[in-house]
């Protein structure tokens, strides 16, 4: 929308304002990125720590199962020893046969249990290896997070100085805006930031690509304030389209 009051404003001023707004957006983005990086690092450390705890819990659970099976094996071996003692003192052939069958069954059960114990011990070895890897991952994530935090902190002060400098520069240029346009400029840029200004690109608004009329372009060439009829950005002619 063109300005009915024909407010004149320097194209160079609008171009400079847009450049500084972009610089401010970039510095703010880098400042905001630091806390997000730290938060992401904290989450990675927390996940690695949780995974390590889970891996250690799996080792403990597997060891409990293995211990229970070994206790069962010891109990059955003691039972077999007792049955073998009774076998030698069997009072009849029937008792002898019954004891012998029981001993054979218990020995077969113990063979199965021994295989299960062997498998349990193999599983424990695998789980302990996984737990060790998980602990190494915790150490790595903590080291990476410390380095990341130190990097963010080392850059934060410089970035804040850069932002203060850009803000000061922006304020100085904004003092040059005609009084009749300053209020609307502040309203638009406070809401849209750098998108509150746009260069003309291929006879269109560089912000929203709204096609501009010949009258719009002539208005801009005369350094008269013009707003995009679609996105309301303050338009300006780029350097290569200046008359």
MIDOSE-1310 file (N, C-alpha, C; in nm, 2 decimals, decimal comma, always signed):
residues 243
xxxx	+0,09/-0,12/+0,00/+0,00/+0,00/+0,00/+0,09/+0,12/+0,00; +0,07/+0,21/-0,09/+0,15/+0,33/-0,10/+0,10/+0,43/+0,00; +0,20/+0,52/+0,03/+0,17/+0,62/+0,13/+0,10/+0,74/+0,07; -0,02/+0,78/+0,11/-0,10/+0,89/+0,06/-0,03/+1,02/+0,08
xxxx	+0,05/+1,03/+0,19/+0,12/+1,16/+0,22/+0,25/+1,17/+0,15; +0,29/+1,08/+0,07/+0,41/+1,08/-0,01/+0,53/+1,11/+0,08; +0,55/+1,03/+0,18/+0,66/+1,04/+0,27/+0,79/+1,00/+0,19; +0,89/+1,09/+0,19/+1,01/+1,06/+0,12/+1,11/+0,99/+0,22
xxxx	+1,17/+0,89/+0,18/+1,27/+0,82/+0,27/+1,38/+0,76/+0,18; +1,50/+0,77/+0,23/+1,62/+0,73/+0,15/+1,62/+0,58/+0,13; +1,64/+0,54/+0,01/+1,65/+0,40/-0,02/+1,77/+0,34/+0,05; +1,88/+0,42/+0,06/+2,00/+0,37/+0,13/+1,97/+0,35/+0,28
xxxx	+1,88/+0,44/+0,33/+1,85/+0,42/+0,47/+1,77/+0,29/+0,49; +1,67/+0,26/+0,41/+1,59/+0,14/+0,42/+1,68/+0,02/+0,40; +1,77/+0,03/+0,30/+1,86/-0,08/+0,27/+1,95/-0,11/+0,40; +2,00/+0,00/+0,46/+2,09/-0,02/+0,58/+2,01/-0,07/+0,70
xxxx	+1,89/-0,02/+0,71/+1,80/-0,08/+0,82/+1,78/-0,22/+0,80; +1,75/-0,27/+0,68/+1,72/-0,41/+0,66/+1,85/-0,49/+0,68; +1,96/-0,44/+0,64/+2,09/-0,51/+0,66/+2,11/-0,53/+0,81; +2,09/-0,42/+0,89/+2,11/-0,43/+1,03/+2,01/-0,52/+1,10
xxxx	+1,89/-0,52/+1,06/+1,79/-0,61/+1,11/+1,83/-0,75/+1,09; +1,88/-0,78/+0,97/+1,93/-0,92/+0,94/+2,04/-0,96/+1,03; +2,13/-0,86/+1,05/+2,25/-0,89/+1,14/+2,20/-0,92/+1,28; +2,10/-0,84/+1,33/+2,05/-0,86/+1,46/+1,98/-1,00/+1,48
xxxx	+1,90/-1,03/+1,37/+1,84/-1,17/+1,37/+1,94/-1,28/+1,38; +2,05/-1,26/+1,30/+2,15/-1,36/+1,30/+2,22/-1,38/+1,44; +2,26/-1,26/+1,50/+2,32/-1,27/+1,63/+2,23/-1,32/+1,74; +2,10/-1,28/+1,74/+2,01/-1,33/+1,83/+1,99/-1,48/+1,82
xxxx	+1,99/-1,53/+1,69/+1,97/-1,67/+1,66/+2,09/-1,75/+1,72; +2,21/-1,70/+1,70/+2,33/-1,77/+1,76/+2,33/-1,76/+1,91; +2,28/-1,65/+1,97/+2,27/-1,65/+2,11/+2,17/-1,75/+2,17; +2,05/-1,75/+2,10/+1,95/-1,85/+2,14/+1,99/-1,99/+2,12
xxxx	+2,08/-2,01/+2,02/+2,12/-2,15/+1,99/+2,20/-2,21/+2,10; +2,28/-2,13/+2,17/+2,36/-2,18/+2,28/+2,28/-2,25/+2,39; +2,18/-2,19/+2,45/+2,10/-2,27/+2,55/+2,04/-2,39/+2,49; +1,99/-2,39/+2,37/+1,93/-2,51/+2,31/+2,04/-2,62/+2,29
xxxx	+2,16/-2,58/+2,26/+2,26/-2,68/+2,24/+2,29/-2,74/+2,38; +2,30/-2,66/+2,48/+2,33/-2,71/+2,62/+2,21/-2,80/+2,66; +2,09/-2,76/+2,64/+1,97/-2,84/+2,67/+1,98/-2,98/+2,60; +2,01/-2,97/+2,47/+2,02/-3,10/+2,40/+2,13/-3,19/+2,45
xxxx	+2,24/-3,13/+2,49/+2,35/-3,20/+2,55/+2,31/-3,27/+2,68; +2,23/-3,19/+2,76/+2,19/-3,25/+2,89/+2,10/-3,37/+2,87; +2,01/-3,36/+2,76/+1,92/-3,47/+2,73/+2,00/-3,59/+2,69; +2,11/-3,57/+2,61/+2,19/-3,68/+2,56/+2,26/-3,75/+2,68
xxxx	+2,31/-3,67/+2,78/+2,38/-3,72/+2,89/+2,28/-3,80/+2,98; +2,16/-3,74/+2,99/+2,05/-3,81/+3,07/+2,01/-3,95/+3,01; +2,00/-3,95/+2,87/+1,97/-4,07/+2,81/+2,08/-4,18/+2,82; +2,20/-4,13/+2,80/+2,32/-4,23/+2,82/+2,32/-4,28/+2,96
xxxx	+2,30/-4,19/+3,06/+2,30/-4,24/+3,20/+2,18/-4,34/+3,22; +2,07/-4,31/+3,17/+1,95/-4,40/+3,19/+1,98/-4,54/+3,12; +2,04/-4,53/+3,00/+2,08/-4,66/+2,93/+2,18/-4,74/+3,01; +2,27/-4,67/+3,07/+2,38/-4,74/+3,15/+2,31/-4,80/+3,28
xxxx	+2,22/-4,73/+3,34/+2,15/-4,79/+3,46/+2,07/-4,91/+3,42; +2,00/-4,90/+3,30/+1,92/-5,01/+3,25/+2,01/-5,13/+3,22; +2,13/-5,10/+3,16/+2,22/-5,21/+3,13/+2,28/-5,28/+3,26; +2,31/-5,20/+3,36/+2,35/-5,26/+3,48/+2,24/-5,34/+3,55
xxxx	+2,12/-5,29/+3,54/+2,01/-5,36/+3,60/+1,99/-5,50/+3,53; +2,01/-5,50/+3,40/+2,00/-5,63/+3,32/+2,11/-5,72/+3,37; +2,23/-5,67/+3,40/+2,34/-5,76/+3,45/+2,30/-5,82/+3,58; +2,25/-5,74/+3,67/+2,21/-5,78/+3,81/+2,10/-5,89/+3,80
xxxx	+2,00/-5,86/+3,71/+1,89/-5,96/+3,70/+1,94/-6,09/+3,64; +2,03/-6,09/+3,54/+2,09/-6,21/+3,48/+2,17/-6,29/+3,59; +2,24/-6,21/+3,67/+2,32/-6,28/+3,77/+2,23/-6,35/+3,88; +2,12/-6,29/+3,91/+2,03/-6,35/+4,00/+1,97/-6,48/+3,95
xxxx	+1,94/-6,47/+3,82/+1,89/-6,60/+3,76/+1,99/-6,71/+3,76; +2,12/-6,67/+3,72/+2,23/-6,76/+3,72/+2,25/-6,82/+3,86; +2,25/-6,73/+3,96/+2,27/-6,78/+4,10/+2,17/-6,88/+4,15; +2,04/-6,85/+4,11/+1,93/-6,93/+4,15/+1,95/-7,07/+4,08
xxxx	+1,99/-7,07/+3,96/+2,01/-7,20/+3,89/+2,13/-7,28/+3,95; +2,23/-7,21/+3,99/+2,34/-7,28/+4,05/+2,31/-7,33/+4,19; +2,22/-7,26/+4,26/+2,17/-7,31/+4,39/+2,09/-7,44/+4,36; +2,01/-7,43/+4,26/+1,92/-7,55/+4,23/+2,01/-7,67/+4,19
xxxx	+2,12/-7,64/+4,12/+2,21/-7,75/+4,08/+2,28/-7,81/+4,20; +2,33/-7,72/+4,29/+2,39/-7,77/+4,41/+2,30/-7,85/+4,49; +2,17/-7,81/+4,50/+2,07/-7,88/+4,58/+2,04/-8,01/+4,52; +2,03/-8,02/+4,39/+2,01/-8,15/+4,32/+2,13/-8,24/+4,33
xxxx	+2,25/-8,19/+4,32/+2,37/-8,27/+4,34/+2,37/-8,33/+4,48; +2,34/-8,25/+4,58/+2,33/-8,30/+4,71/+2,22/-8,41/+4,73; +2,11/-8,39/+4,66/+2,01/-8,49/+4,66/+2,05/-8,62/+4,59; +2,13/-8,61/+4,48/+2,18/-8,73/+4,42/+2,27/-8,80/+4,51
xxxx	+2,36/-8,73/+4,57/+2,45/-8,79/+4,67/+2,38/-8,87/+4,78; +2,27/-8,81/+4,83/+2,19/-8,87/+4,93/+2,12/-9,00/+4,87; +2,07/-8,99/+4,75/+2,00/-9,10/+4,69/+2,10/-9,22/+4,66; +2,22/-9,18/+4,62/+2,32/-9,28/+4,60/+2,36/-9,36/+4,73
xxxx	+2,36/-9,28/+4,84/+2,38/-9,34/+4,97/+2,27/-9,44/+5,00; +2,14/-9,40/+4,97/+2,03/-9,49/+5,00/+2,03/-9,61/+4,91; +2,08/-9,58/+4,78/+2,09/-9,69/+4,69/+2,17/-9,81/+4,74; +2,28/-9,78/+4,80/+2,37/-9,88/+4,86/+2,31/-9,96/+4,97
xxxx	+2,21/-9,90/+5,03/+2,15/-9,96/+5,15/+2,00/-10,00/+5,12; +1,97/-10,02/+4,99/+1,84/-10,05/+4,95/+1,80/-10,19/+5,01; +1,67/-10,19/+5,06/+1,63/-10,31/+5,13/+1,57/-10,41/+5,03; +1,53/-10,37/+4,91/+1,47/-10,46/+4,81/+1,51/-10,42/+4,67
xxxx	+1,49/-10,51/+4,58/+1,52/-10,48/+4,44/+1,43/-10,37/+4,39; +1,30/-10,37/+4,44/+1,21/-10,26/+4,39/+1,26/-10,12/+4,44; +1,30/-10,12/+4,57/+1,35/-9,99/+4,62/+1,48/-9,95/+4,54; +1,57/-10,05/+4,52/+1,69/-10,03/+4,44/+1,66/-9,97/+4,30
xxxx	+1,56/-10,03/+4,24/+1,52/-9,99/+4,10/+1,46/-9,85/+4,10; +1,38/-9,82/+4,20/+1,32/-9,69/+4,21/+1,42/-9,58/+4,24; +1,52/-9,61/+4,33/+1,62/-9,51/+4,36/+1,71/-9,49/+4,24; +1,74/-9,60/+4,17/+1,82/-9,58/+4,05/+1,76/-9,50/+3,94
xxxx	+1,63/-9,52/+3,92/+1,55/-9,44/+3,82/+1,55/-9,29/+3,86; +1,53/-9,27/+3,99/+1,53/-9,13/+4,04/+1,66/-9,06/+4,03; +1,77/-9,13/+4,05/+1,90/-9,08/+4,04/+1,93/-9,04/+3,89; +1,89/-9,13/+3,80/+1,91/-9,11/+3,66/+1,83/-8,99/+3,61
xxxx	+1,71/-8,97/+3,66/+1,62/-8,86/+3,62/+1,68/-8,73/+3,67; +1,73/-8,73/+3,80/+1,79/-8,61/+3,86/+1,92/-8,57/+3,78; +2,00/-8,67/+3,75/+2,12/-8,64/+3,67/+2,09/-8,58/+3,54; +1,99/-8,64/+3,47/+1,95/-8,58/+3,34/+1,90/-8,43/+3,36
xxxx	+1,82/-8,41/+3,46/+1,77/-8,27/+3,49/+1,89/-8,18/+3,52; +1,99/-8,23/+3,59/+2,11/-8,15/+3,62/+2,19/-8,12/+3,49; +2,19/-8,21/+3,40/+2,26/-8,18/+3,27/+2,19/-8,07/+3,20; +2,06/-8,07/+3,20/+1,98/-7,96/+3,14/+2,01/-7,83/+3,21
xxxx	+2,01/-7,84/+3,35/+2,03/-7,72/+3,43/+2,17/-7,67/+3,41; +2,27/-7,75/+3,39/+2,41/-7,71/+3,37/+2,41/-7,63/+3,23; +2,34/-7,68/+3,13/+2,34/-7,61/+3,00/+2,28/-7,47/+3,02; +2,17/-7,47/+3,10/+2,10/-7,34/+3,12/+2,20/-7,24/+3,20
xxxx	+2,28/-7,29/+3,29/+2,37/-7,21/+3,37/+2,48/-7,16/+3,27; +2,53/-7,24/+3,18/+2,63/-7,20/+3,09/+2,58/-7,09/+3,00; +2,45/-7,11/+2,95/+2,39/-7,00/+2,87/+2,37/-6,87/+2,95; +2,33/-6,89/+3,08/+2,32/-6,77/+3,16/+2,45/-6,70/+3,18
xxxx	+2,56/-6,77/+3,20/+2,69/-6,71/+3,21/+2,73/-6,64/+3,08; +2,70/-6,70/+2,97/+2,73/-6,64/+2,84/+2,65/-6,51/+2,83; +2,53/-6,51/+2,87/+2,44/-6,39/+2,86/+2,50/-6,28/+2,95; +2,54/-6,32/+3,07/+2,60/-6,22/+3,16/+2,72/-6,16/+3,10
xxxx	+2,81/-6,23/+3,03/+2,92/-6,18/+2,97/+2,88/-6,07/+2,86; +2,78/-6,11/+2,79/+2,73/-6,01/+2,68/+2,67/-5,89/+2,75; +2,59/-5,91/+2,85/+2,53/-5,79/+2,92/+2,64/-5,70/+2,99; +2,74/-5,77/+3,05/+2,85/-5,69/+3,11/+2,92/-5,61/+3,00
xxxx	+2,94/-5,67/+2,89/+3,01/-5,59/+2,78/+2,92/-5,47/+2,74; +2,79/-5,50/+2,73/+2,70/-5,39/+2,69/+2,70/-5,28/+2,80; +2,70/-5,32/+2,93/+2,70/-5,22/+3,04/+2,83/-5,14/+3,03; +2,95/-5,21/+3,00/+3,07/-5,13/+2,99/+3,07/-5,03/+2,88
xxxx	+3,01/-5,07/+2,77/+3,00/-4,98/+2,65/+2,91/-4,86/+2,69; +2,80/-4,89/+2,77/+2,71/-4,79/+2,81/+2,77/-4,69/+2,90; +2,86/-4,74/+2,99/+2,93/-4,65/+3,08/+3,03/-4,56/+3,01; +3,09/-4,62/+2,90/+3,18/-4,54/+2,82/+3,11/-4,43/+2,75
xxxx	+2,99/-4,47/+2,70/+2,90/-4,37/+2,63/+2,87/-4,25/+2,73; +2,84/-4,29/+2,85/+2,81/-4,18/+2,95/+2,93/-4,09/+2,96; +3,05/-4,15/+2,98/+3,17/-4,07/+2,99/+3,19/-3,98/+2,87; +3,16/-4,03/+2,75/+3,18/-3,96/+2,63/+3,08/-3,84/+2,62
xxxx	+2,95/-3,87/+2,65/+2,85/-3,77/+2,65/+2,88/-3,66/+2,75; +2,93/-3,70/+2,87/+2,96/-3,60/+2,97/+3,08/-3,51/+2,92; +3,18/-3,57/+2,86/+3,29/-3,50/+2,81/+3,25/-3,40/+2,70; +3,17/-3,46/+2,60/+3,12/-3,37/+2,49/+3,03/-3,26/+2,54
xxxx	+2,95/-3,29/+2,64/+2,87/-3,18/+2,70/+2,95/-3,07/+2,77; +3,05/-3,11/+2,84/+3,14/-3,01/+2,90/+3,20/-2,92/+2,80; +3,26/-2,99/+2,70/+3,32/-2,91/+2,59/+3,22/-2,82/+2,52; +3,10/-2,87/+2,50/+3,00/-2,79/+2,43/+2,96/-2,67/+2,52
xxxx	+2,94/-2,69/+2,65/+2,90/-2,59/+2,74/+3,01/-2,48/+2,75; +3,14/-2,52/+2,75/+3,25/-2,43/+2,76/+3,25/-2,35/+2,63; +3,23/-2,41/+2,52/+3,23/-2,34/+2,39/+3,12/-2,24/+2,38; +3,00/-2,28/+2,43/+2,88/-2,18/+2,43/+2,91/-2,06/+2,52
xxxx	+2,97/-2,09/+2,64/+3,00/-1,98/+2,73/+3,11/-1,89/+2,68; +3,20/-1,95/+2,61/+3,31/-1,87/+2,56/+3,26/-1,77/+2,45; +3,16/-1,82/+2,37/+3,11/-1,74/+2,26/+3,00/-1,64/+2,31; +2,93/-1,67/+2,42/+2,82/-1,59/+2,46/+2,86/-1,45/+2,49
xxxx	+2,97/-1,42/+2,55/+3,00/-1,29/+2,59/+3,03/-1,21/+2,46; +3,10/-1,27/+2,36/+3,13/-1,20/+2,24/+3,00/-1,17/+2,16; +2,91/-1,27/+2,16/+2,79/-1,26/+2,09/+2,70/-1,15/+2,15; +2,70/-1,14/+2,28/+2,63/-1,03/+2,35/+2,68/-0,90/+2,31
xxxx	+2,82/-0,89/+2,31/+2,88/-0,76/+2,26/+2,84/-0,73/+2,12; +2,84/-0,83/+2,04/+2,79/-0,81/+1,90/+2,65/-0,76/+1,89; +2,56/-0,82/+1,97/+2,42/-0,78/+1,97/+2,41/-0,63/+2,02; +2,48/-0,60/+2,13/+2,47/-0,46/+2,18/+2,52/-0,36/+2,07
xxxx	+2,62/-0,40/+2,00/+2,68/-0,31/+1,89/+2,57/-0,29/+1,78; +2,51/-0,40/+1,74/+2,41/-0,40/+1,63/+2,29/-0,32/+1,68; +2,25/-0,34/+1,80/+2,13/-0,27/+1,86/+2,16/-0,12/+1,86; +2,28/-0,08/+1,90/+2,32/+0,06/+1,90/+2,32/+0,12/+1,76
xxxx	+2,37/+0,04/+1,67/+2,38/+0,08/+1,53/+2,24/+0,10/+1,47; +2,15/+0,00/+1,50/+2,01/+0,01/+1,45/+1,94/+0,13/+1,51; +1,96/+0,16/+1,64/+1,90/+0,28/+1,70/+1,94/+0,40/+1,63; +2,07/+0,41/+1,60/+2,12/+0,53/+1,53/+2,06/+0,55/+1,39
xxxx	+2,04/+0,44/+1,32/+1,98/+0,46/+1,19/+1,83/+0,49/+1,20; +1,77/+0,43/+1,30/+1,63/+0,45/+1,31/+1,59/+0,60/+1,35; +1,69/+0,67/+1,40/+1,68/+0,81/+1,43/+1,66/+0,89/+1,30; +1,70/+0,84/+1,19/+1,70/+0,91/+1,06/+1,57/+0,88/+0,99
xxxx	+1,48/+0,80/+1,04/+1,35/+0,77/+0,98/+1,26/+0,89/+0,99; +1,19/+0,94/+0,89/+1,10/+1,05/+0,90/+1,00/+1,03/+1,01; +0,97/+1,13/+1,09/+0,88/+1,12/+1,20/+0,75/+1,06/+1,16; +0,70/+1,10/+1,04/+0,57/+1,06/+1,00/+0,56/+0,90/+0,97
xxxx	+0,68/+0,84/+0,95/+0,68/+0,70/+0,92/+0,73/+0,62/+1,04; +0,79/+0,68/+1,14/+0,86/+0,61/+1,25/+0,77/+0,52/+1,33; +0,65/+0,57/+1,36/+0,56/+0,49/+1,44/+0,52/+0,36/+1,37; +0,48/+0,37/+1,24/+0,44/+0,26/+1,17/+0,55/+0,16/+1,15
xxxx	+0,67/+0,22/+1,12/+0,79/+0,13/+1,11/+0,82/+0,05/+1,23; +0,81/+0,11/+1,35/+0,83/+0,04/+1,47/+0,73/-0,07/+1,49; +0,60/-0,04/+1,46/+0,50/-0,13/+1,48/+0,52/-0,26/+1,39; +0,56/-0,23/+1,27/+0,58/-0,34/+1,17/+0,70/-0,42/+1,21
xxxx	+0,81/-0,36/+1,24/+0,94/-0,43/+1,26/+0,94/-0,50/+1,40; +0,87/-0,44/+1,50/+0,85/-0,50/+1,63/+0,78/-0,64/+1,61; +0,68/-0,64/+1,52/+0,61/-0,76/+1,50/+0,68/-0,86/+1,40; +0,74/-0,81/+1,30/+0,80/-0,90/+1,20/+0,95/-0,90/+1,19
xxxx	+1,02/-0,81/+1,26/+1,16/-0,81/+1,26/+1,21/-0,78/+1,12; +1,31/-0,85/+1,07/+1,37/-0,82/+0,94/+1,27/-0,84/+0,83; +1,17/-0,92/+0,85/+1,06/-0,93/+0,75/+0,98/-0,81/+0,73; +1,00/-0,71/+0,82/+0,92/-0,59/+0,80/+0,98/-0,50/+0,69
xxxx	+1,09/-0,54/+0,63/+1,15/-0,47/+0,52/+1,18/-0,57/+0,41; +1,17/-0,52/+0,28/+1,20/-0,62/+0,17/+1,25/-0,54/+0,05; +1,35/-0,60/-0,01/+1,40/-0,54/-0,14/+1,31/-0,59/-0,25; +1,31/-0,51/-0,36/+1,23/-0,55/-0,48/+1,32/-0,65/-0,56
xxxx	+1,26/-0,76/-0,59/+1,33/-0,86/-0,67/+1,25/-0,90/-0,79; +1,30/-0,88/-0,91/+1,23/-0,91/-1,03/+1,09/-0,85/-1,03; +1,08/-0,72/-1,00/+0,96/-0,65/-1,00/+0,85/-0,71/-0,90; +0,90/-0,77/-0,80/+0,81/-0,83/-0,70/+0,87/-0,80/-0,56
xxxx	+0,79/-0,81/-0,46/+0,83/-0,80/-0,32/+0,92/-0,91/-0,28; +1,04/-0,88/-0,24/+1,14/-0,99/-0,20/+1,10/-1,07/-0,08; +1,00/-1,02/-0,01/+0,95/-1,09/+0,11/+0,84/-1,20/+0,08; +0,74/-1,15/+0,01/+0,63/-1,24/-0,02/+0,61/-1,27/-0,17
xxxx	+0,69/-1,21/-0,25/+0,69/-1,23/-0,40/+0,56/-1,18/-0,47; +0,49/-1,08/-0,40/+0,38/-1,02/-0,46/+0,43/-0,93/-0,58; +0,37/-0,95/-0,69/+0,41/-0,87/-0,81/+0,37/-0,72/-0,79; +0,46/-0,64/-0,82/+0,44/-0,49/-0,81/+0,41/-0,43/-0,94
xxxx	+0,32/-0,33/-0,94/+0,29/-0,26/-1,06/+0,39/-0,16/-1,10; +0,38/-0,11/-1,22/+0,48/-0,01/-1,27/+0,47/+0,12/-1,19; +0,35/+0,15/-1,14/+0,34/+0,27/-1,05/+0,41/+0,25/-0,92; +0,40/+0,13/-0,87/+0,47/+0,10/-0,74/+0,62/+0,12/-0,76
xxxx	+0,67/+0,07/-0,87/+0,82/+0,07/-0,90/+0,86/+0,22/-0,92; +0,78/+0,30/-0,99/+0,81/+0,44/-1,01/+0,81/+0,51/-0,88; +0,72/+0,48/-0,79/+0,71/+0,54/-0,66/+0,84/+0,52/-0,58; +0,88/+0,39/-0,59/+1,01/+0,36/-0,52/+1,13/+0,43/-0,58
xxxx	+1,13/+0,44/-0,71/+1,24/+0,51/-0,77/+1,25/+0,66/-0,73; +1,14/+0,71/-0,69/+1,14/+0,85/-0,65/+1,17/+0,86/-0,50; +1,21/+0,75/-0,43/+1,24/+0,75/-0,29/+1,12/+0,79/-0,21; +1,00/+0,75/-0,25/+0,88/+0,77/-0,17/+0,84/+0,64/-0,10
xxxx	+0,81/+0,66/+0,03/+0,78/+0,54/+0,11/+0,66/+0,46/+0,05; +0,69/+0,32/+0,04/+0,58/+0,23/-0,01/+0,59/+0,10/+0,07; +0,47/+0,06/+0,10/+0,45/-0,07/+0,17/+0,40/-0,17/+0,07; +0,44/-0,30/+0,09/+0,40/-0,41/+0,00/+0,25/-0,42/+0,02
xxxx	+0,17/-0,43/-0,09/+0,02/-0,44/-0,08/-0,02/-0,57/-0,03; +0,07/-0,67/-0,02/+0,03/-0,80/+0,04/+0,08/-0,82/+0,18; +0,22/-0,81/+0,20/+0,27/-0,85/+0,33/+0,30/-0,72/+0,42; +0,28/-0,60/+0,36/+0,29/-0,48/+0,44/+0,43/-0,44/+0,47
xxxx	+0,53/-0,51/+0,41/+0,67/-0,47/+0,44/+0,71/-0,34/+0,38; +0,80/-0,27/+0,44/+0,86/-0,15/+0,38/+0,95/-0,19/+0,26; +0,91/-0,14/+0,14/+0,99/-0,18/+0,02/+1,10/-0,08/-0,01; +1,20/-0,13/-0,07/+1,31/-0,05/-0,12/+1,37/-0,11/-0,25
xxxx	+1,43/-0,03/-0,33/+1,49/-0,07/-0,45/+1,64/-0,12/-0,42; +1,68/-0,24/-0,47/+1,81/-0,28/-0,44/+1,91/-0,20/-0,52; +2,04/-0,21/-0,49/+2,14/-0,13/-0,55/+2,14/-0,14/-0,70; +2,13/-0,26/-0,75/+2,14/-0,28/-0,90/+2,02/-0,23/-0,98
xxx	+1,91/-0,19/-0,91/+1,79/-0,14/-0,97/+1,77/+0,01/-0,95; +1,87/+0,07/-0,89/+1,86/+0,22/-0,87/+1,88/+0,29/-1,00; +1,81/+0,40/-1,03/+1,81/+0,47/-1,15/+1,95/+0,54/-1,17
